[in-house]
Structures are given as C-alpha cells and as structure tokens.
C-alpha cells in the first residue's frame, strides 16, 4: 500500500508534509469526489471484506468505491500514514421509517485530533447526508456547508449528528420517478459515542448488512458520488442528480429512470466504475435515502 498511489486515485496533488486542518480538508474533499459510496459488490455476487489490503486493492487499484467500513477504514490508514491522530468510532444510523436508531453499531466514522481540537471525519455516508468538510466536535453549534447545515448535539456522552435540509425543486417529477420530498426540516443521521473502536468490532455488522434479507443494502443497490456542486446517486434504476443551493436556498433534484442497457455506461461515465461481474440492480425498499 502506497500513499502516492492513493493520492493518484483521488487526484490529490497538494502538499502533505504538514498534518494540519487545511490539508486534512483538501484530502477529504478529494476522497469523497473520487471514491463513490457504493454497495454494488453485494449485487454482483461479491463479498465485502474488511481486510485493509483487500479494501486498498478494491478502491485504489480497481477504482471502485465502498461503504463506510471500507471508505473510512482506507481514509484512516491514509491519514495515519501522514501523521494524523486518528481514532475509529462506531455509530448507529437513524432509520426514519421506524423513527429509531439501529440497535447495534452499523456505521464507522473517524475522530481526528488537531491542535487539541477534535474533528469528526466521515467519508463514508454518501448520498445527500455526506459531510463535505471535517466537523469540529462541539455540541449545539451550526456548521454550514455546501450540502446544508450540519450540527452535533451531545447528551450524557452520546453525540447526535443531524442535517438541516433545504427545500427541493423537482422539475421533472412523474409517478415513475416520484421523489420523496419530505416535510421534515431537520434529519437525524446517526448517534455515536467517543469510545475508541477497532475494525474487528465491525465484522459482525459488515456481515449482517450484506446478508440480512431486510438490510437496506440487500434491498437496494446504491452508488453515490459527491460532485463540485452536489451529488449523483444511482439507487436501483433511478439516477438522481442534486445541485445544492441551486436558487433561493433550494436544491435542484433531477431524476431519470435508466434501462438495464444504460447501467454499465452510466456507472462508467458518472461514477468511474467498471465492474468485473454482472450487476443486478434492485430497489425493493421504500426507505428514502434523501
């Protein structure tokens, strides 16, 4: 595993001699715009493994993406290699349909300490709830970013992560492309504690999420990538492009339903992904990802 090869994968050409916040932010933004959040392996008959070298080969050499336990594990390796103080944390993701958080940790994120300040770095959430900058770990303070206003709230050692949403404009909405424009102003994303974790603690969740019949990742094929001004997302056959703050504090949401024949070309052109095995799209869950 070679840090320069990783930098080539994410098209990072900046300096990296000094582990400071500016460098961290720059590397992080290159990562989320180059490495998709995706679970396509599950729908290609492949297993998602947590061995770091396997993840490195998949994301860096095969130019694939991954989900949180792959993306953030690789990112933690890169940042540690550069001298950053990085700790793995575990979180429980909020499920709106049940108005509840997962019972067990099902998401990996990173804490980075710089100049006696703690930052949360999460390059593996994807979709429209992906942070674009490291966030200082402070409670109750709005931290505006291009995707929206994020914030943490702390209560008795448990931290809650949420996003204040903008209105959405969906100009080409039809019954076949109906987009859940939720009335909620604020979306809870996940909760976490500052208990340090190691990758072994995520193995059970990693297996469950790719095998349980009711797992979101089994019932939906997902691929999303952050862009300069928004996000591309392919869920099942539905391709969505969101442009943030398109006008009047409103996000533009454009939707198209793809044919099976368009899948391979779209994955290559929009997400720079070429799959080794046949991909079978699926979207049987009503869970909204936006």
Helices and strands as residue ranges (DSSP letters): H 3-9, H 21-34, E 37-38, G 40-44, H 52-56, I 57-61, H 68-81, E 85-95, G 96-98, E 100-101, E 107-114, E 117-121, G 127-129, E 135-136, E 143-145, E 148-155, E 158-164, E 167-169, E 186-192, G 199-202, H 203-211, H 216-219, E 222-226, E 230-235, E 238-247, E 250-257, H 260-271
